[in-house]
């Protein structure tokens, strides 16, 4: 019962309480407690920040104690042990700072993963996309005009699936697919309009294929670039 009351009365703002150590703990015990608490905190950035702040606070208290000559024999031994491997204070501070930077970098990477725009696939993925793009363009050029819409539909679905496989969310993938499809149609329409205004009838391709070609090329580019 006495231990329960003591635990209930712990101040959550007290760095010793937050790290779960007492005031007689060695530096190694405090550092080990900090590492364990960071693992337990998981993705809770606020809790991780409190743990790091508590650790830094105890570290500064330890440094002040050393300056005032109030170190215990055990703390002296621990300090001497670390001095054998080099400077004590700087590595500890650097370790604490690096932990914070890694935590923020990991969170930033997770938050922006879906917002990354250009991300070239590596190796086999890039080769497959290039080969499929060339194949579909050749297919458009040789196929009958009645198959144009089918080819464009399949290509749009391919762009959508390509983004999903590379980690982009479904809504974002669908949005970008529509953007590339619409932009391609706009460019194709402008090209066809200029051809009609020029009354150029000596064309190797039909107007429908000329209009569809920019659409297909943009969808192909999207499949390569969109991460």
C-alpha positions as CSV (number, residue, x, y, z in Angstrom):
1,X,0.0,0.0,0.0
2,X,2.9,2.4,0.8
3,X,4.4,1.8,-2.6
4,X,1.1,2.5,-4.3
5,X,0.7,5.8,-2.6
6,X,4.2,6.8,-3.4
7,X,3.6,5.9,-7.1
8,X,0.3,7.8,-7.1
9,X,2.0,10.9,-5.7
10,X,4.7,11.0,-8.3
11,X,4.8,14.2,-10.3
12,X,4.4,13.5,-14.0
13,X,6.4,16.6,-14.7
14,X,9.3,15.3,-12.6
15,X,12.0,13.9,-15.0
16,X,12.9,11.2,-12.5
17,X,9.2,10.1,-12.4
18,X,8.8,10.3,-16.2
19,X,11.9,8.1,-16.8
20,X,11.1,5.8,-14.0
21,X,14.4,6.2,-12.1
22,X,15.3,7.4,-8.7
23,X,17.7,10.2,-7.7
24,X,20.5,7.7,-6.8
25,X,20.5,6.1,-10.3
26,X,23.7,6.0,-12.2
27,X,24.2,7.7,-15.5
28,X,24.0,4.4,-17.3
29,X,20.7,3.5,-15.6
30,X,19.2,6.9,-16.7
31,X,20.4,6.4,-20.3
32,X,19.0,2.9,-20.4
33,X,15.7,4.1,-19.0
34,X,15.6,6.8,-21.6
35,X,16.1,4.3,-24.4
36,X,13.4,1.9,-23.0
37,X,10.9,4.8,-22.7
38,X,11.5,5.9,-26.3
39,X,10.8,2.4,-27.5
40,X,7.6,2.2,-25.4
41,X,6.5,5.6,-26.7
42,X,6.2,4.3,-30.3
43,X,5.0,7.0,-32.6
44,X,3.9,9.4,-29.8
45,X,6.0,12.4,-30.7
46,X,4.8,14.5,-27.7
47,X,5.7,11.7,-25.2
48,X,9.1,11.3,-27.0
49,X,9.8,15.0,-26.6
50,X,9.0,14.8,-22.9
51,X,11.3,11.8,-22.5
52,X,14.1,13.6,-24.3
53,X,13.5,16.8,-22.3
54,X,13.6,14.8,-19.0
55,X,16.8,13.1,-20.1
56,X,18.4,16.4,-21.0
57,X,17.3,17.8,-17.6
58,X,18.9,15.0,-15.7
59,X,22.0,15.2,-17.8
60,X,22.4,18.9,-16.9
61,X,21.8,18.1,-13.2
62,X,24.5,15.5,-13.4
63,X,26.9,18.0,-15.0
64,X,26.1,20.6,-12.3
65,X,26.7,18.0,-9.7
66,X,30.1,17.2,-11.1
67,X,31.1,20.9,-11.1
68,X,30.1,21.2,-7.5
69,X,31.9,18.1,-6.5
70,X,28.7,16.3,-5.3
71,X,29.3,13.1,-7.4
72,X,29.0,9.7,-5.7
73,X,31.8,7.2,-6.1
74,X,29.7,5.1,-8.4
75,X,29.1,8.1,-10.7
76,X,32.8,8.8,-10.7
77,X,33.5,5.2,-11.8
78,X,30.9,5.4,-14.5
79,X,32.3,8.7,-15.7
80,X,35.9,7.4,-15.7
81,X,34.7,4.3,-17.7
82,X,33.3,6.6,-20.4
83,X,36.3,8.8,-20.5
84,X,38.4,5.9,-21.5
85,X,36.5,5.9,-24.8
86,X,36.8,9.6,-25.3
87,X,34.8,12.8,-24.2
88,X,31.8,12.1,-22.1
89,X,29.6,15.1,-22.3
90,X,29.7,15.8,-26.1
91,X,28.7,12.3,-27.2
92,X,25.8,12.2,-24.8
93,X,24.5,15.5,-26.0
94,X,25.0,14.5,-29.6
95,X,23.2,11.2,-29.0
96,X,20.2,13.0,-27.5
97,X,20.1,15.5,-30.4
98,X,20.5,12.8,-33.0
99,X,17.6,10.9,-31.5
100,X,15.4,13.9,-31.9
101,X,16.5,14.5,-35.4
102,X,15.9,10.9,-36.4
103,X,12.4,11.0,-34.9
104,X,11.5,14.2,-36.7
105,X,12.9,12.9,-40.0
106,X,11.0,9.7,-39.7
107,X,7.7,11.5,-39.0
108,X,8.4,14.0,-41.9
109,X,9.1,11.1,-44.3
110,X,5.9,9.3,-43.2
111,X,3.8,12.5,-43.6
112,X,5.1,13.4,-47.0
113,X,5.3,10.0,-48.5
114,X,1.9,10.5,-50.2
115,X,2.8,14.1,-51.3
116,X,6.0,13.2,-53.2
117,X,5.5,14.0,-56.9
118,X,8.5,12.9,-58.9
119,X,10.0,9.5,-58.0
120,X,11.6,7.5,-60.8
121,X,11.3,3.7,-60.3
122,X,14.5,1.7,-60.1
123,X,15.8,-1.0,-62.3
124,X,13.3,-3.5,-63.6
125,X,10.3,-1.2,-62.7
126,X,11.6,1.5,-65.0
127,X,12.4,-0.9,-67.8
128,X,8.9,-2.4,-67.6
129,X,7.2,1.0,-67.7
130,X,9.3,2.2,-70.7
131,X,8.6,-1.0,-72.6
132,X,4.9,-0.9,-71.9
133,X,4.7,2.7,-72.9
134,X,6.4,2.1,-76.2
135,X,4.2,-0.9,-76.9
136,X,0.9,1.0,-76.2
137,X,1.9,3.9,-78.4
138,X,2.8,1.6,-81.3
139,X,-0.5,-0.2,-80.7
140,X,-2.4,3.1,-80.9
141,X,-0.7,3.9,-84.2
142,X,-1.5,0.6,-85.9
143,X,-4.9,-0.1,-84.3
144,X,-8.2,0.8,-85.8
145,X,-9.8,4.1,-84.6
146,X,-12.6,2.1,-82.9
147,X,-10.0,0.8,-80.3
148,X,-8.7,4.2,-79.3
149,X,-11.0,4.7,-76.3
150,X,-10.2,1.2,-75.1
151,X,-6.5,1.8,-75.3
152,X,-6.8,5.1,-73.4
153,X,-9.0,3.6,-70.8
154,X,-6.6,0.7,-70.1
155,X,-3.7,3.2,-70.0
156,X,-5.5,5.3,-67.5
157,X,-6.2,2.3,-65.3
158,X,-2.5,1.3,-65.6
159,X,-1.4,4.8,-64.4
160,X,-3.8,4.4,-61.4
161,X,-2.5,1.0,-60.5
162,X,1.1,2.1,-60.9
163,X,0.7,4.8,-58.3
164,X,-1.0,2.4,-55.9
165,X,1.9,0.0,-56.2
166,X,4.3,2.7,-55.4
167,X,2.6,3.7,-52.2
168,X,0.3,6.6,-53.2
169,X,-3.2,6.6,-51.7
170,X,-6.2,5.6,-53.9
171,X,-7.9,9.1,-53.9
172,X,-4.6,10.8,-54.7
173,X,-3.8,8.3,-57.5
174,X,-7.3,8.7,-59.0
175,X,-6.9,12.5,-58.9
176,X,-3.5,12.5,-60.7
177,X,-4.8,10.0,-63.3
178,X,-7.7,12.3,-64.1
179,X,-5.4,15.3,-64.3
180,X,-3.0,13.6,-66.8
181,X,-5.9,12.3,-68.8
182,X,-7.6,15.7,-69.0
183,X,-4.4,17.6,-69.8
184,X,-3.7,15.1,-72.6
185,X,-7.1,15.6,-74.1
186,X,-6.7,19.4,-73.9
187,X,-3.4,19.2,-75.7
188,X,-4.7,16.8,-78.3
189,X,-7.8,19.0,-78.9
190,X,-5.5,22.1,-79.5
191,X,-3.4,20.2,-82.0
192,X,-6.4,18.9,-83.9
193,X,-8.0,22.4,-84.0
194,X,-4.8,23.9,-85.5
195,X,-4.7,21.1,-88.1
196,X,-8.3,21.7,-89.1
197,X,-7.7,25.5,-89.3
198,X,-4.7,24.9,-91.5
199,X,-6.9,22.6,-93.8
200,X,-4.1,20.1,-93.8
201,X,-5.6,16.9,-95.2
202,X,-2.4,15.1,-96.1
203,X,-2.1,13.3,-92.7
204,X,-0.5,10.0,-92.0
205,X,-2.8,9.5,-88.9
206,X,-6.5,10.1,-88.4
207,X,-7.5,13.2,-86.3
208,X,-8.8,10.8,-83.6
209,X,-5.3,9.2,-83.3
210,X,-3.6,12.6,-83.3
211,X,-5.9,13.8,-80.5
212,X,-5.3,10.6,-78.5
213,X,-1.5,10.5,-78.9
214,X,-0.8,13.4,-76.4
215,X,-3.1,11.7,-73.9
216,X,-1.3,8.4,-74.2
217,X,2.1,10.1,-73.9
218,X,1.2,12.0,-70.8
219,X,-0.3,8.9,-69.1
220,X,3.0,7.1,-69.9
221,X,5.0,9.9,-68.4
222,X,2.8,9.9,-65.3
223,X,3.4,6.1,-64.9
224,X,7.1,6.8,-64.9
225,X,7.3,9.9,-62.8
226,X,4.5,9.7,-60.2
227,X,5.7,8.2,-56.9
